[in-house]
């Protein structure tokens, strides 16, 4: 429905665009003026890697003991060392 509404507004060809001519602004204002409930959009960031707050330290999944601090390993294997945290 949003794409359909946006396609109704024509871009002013050959003119410098400013905020009053913006298609985005016109689409948003048409949503505000209608008798519709508020609309909230969210855009996820999927390319930011691991952002979980593993602030409780790293532990070996096989023994539950803390990982070797200097090498992040458990019995010489880094595959067994995982961070813990509230996330």
GIVEN-V414768 format. One record per residue. N is the residue number from 0. RES is the residue in one small letter. OMEGA is omega in whole degrees, -180 to 180 (* if undefined). BURIAL is I if it has 16 or more other ideal C-beta (glycine too) atoms within 10 Angstrom, else O. D_FIRST is the distance of its C-alpha to the first C-alpha in Angstrom with 1 decimal. Layout:
n->{N;N}
res->{RES;RES}
omega->{OMEGA;OMEGA}
burial->{BURIAL;BURIAL}
d_first->{D_FIRST;D_FIRST}
This chain:
n->{0;1;2;3;4;5;6;7;8;9;10;11;12;13;14;15;16;17;18;19;20;21;22;23;24;25;26;27;28;29;30;31;32;33;34;35;36;37;38;39;40;41;42;43;44;45;46;47;48;49;50;51;52;53;54;55;56;57;58;59;60;61;62;63;64;65;66;67;68;69;70;71;72;73;74;75;76;77;78;79;80;81;82;83;84;85;86}
res->{x;x;x;x;x;x;x;x;x;x;x;x;x;x;x;x;x;x;x;x;x;x;x;x;x;x;x;x;x;x;x;x;x;x;x;x;x;x;x;x;x;x;x;x;x;x;x;x;x;x;x;x;x;x;x;x;x;x;x;x;x;x;x;x;x;x;x;x;x;x;x;x;x;x;x;x;x;x;x;x;x;x;x;x;x;x;x}
omega->{179;179;179;179;-179;-179;179;-178;180;177;178;-176;176;-179;174;-178;171;-174;-180;180;-174;176;179;-179;-180;178;-180;-179;178;175;-179;-176;-179;180;-180;174;180;-180;178;178;177;-180;-178;174;-176;-175;-177;176;-179;180;179;-177;179;-173;-179;178;-180;-176;178;-178;-180;-177;-176;179;177;177;174;-172;-175;-175;-177;-179;173;-177;178;-179;179;-180;-176;-175;-179;178;176;178;-178;-175;*}
burial->{O;O;O;O;O;O;O;O;O;O;O;O;O;O;O;O;O;O;O;O;O;O;I;O;O;O;I;O;O;O;O;O;O;O;O;O;O;O;O;O;O;O;O;O;O;O;O;O;O;O;O;O;O;O;O;O;O;I;I;I;O;O;O;O;O;O;I;O;O;O;O;O;I;I;O;O;O;O;O;O;I;O;I;O;O;O;O}
d_first->{0.0;3.8;5.5;5.1;6.2;8.7;10.0;11.1;13.5;16.6;18.8;22.3;24.4;27.8;27.4;27.7;24.5;24.9;22.9;22.6;21.1;18.7;15.1;14.3;16.3;14.8;11.2;12.9;15.0;12.5;11.2;15.0;16.0;13.8;15.3;13.0;14.5;14.8;12.4;14.5;13.8;16.7;17.9;20.9;23.9;25.2;28.0;30.2;32.6;34.3;33.8;35.1;37.8;40.8;43.3;45.8;47.4;47.6;49.3;50.5;48.5;51.7;54.1;52.0;54.3;53.1;52.5;55.1;54.1;55.2;53.7;50.8;52.5;53.8;57.0;56.2;52.7;49.6;47.4;48.7;47.9;44.6;43.6;43.1;41.3;39.1;35.9}
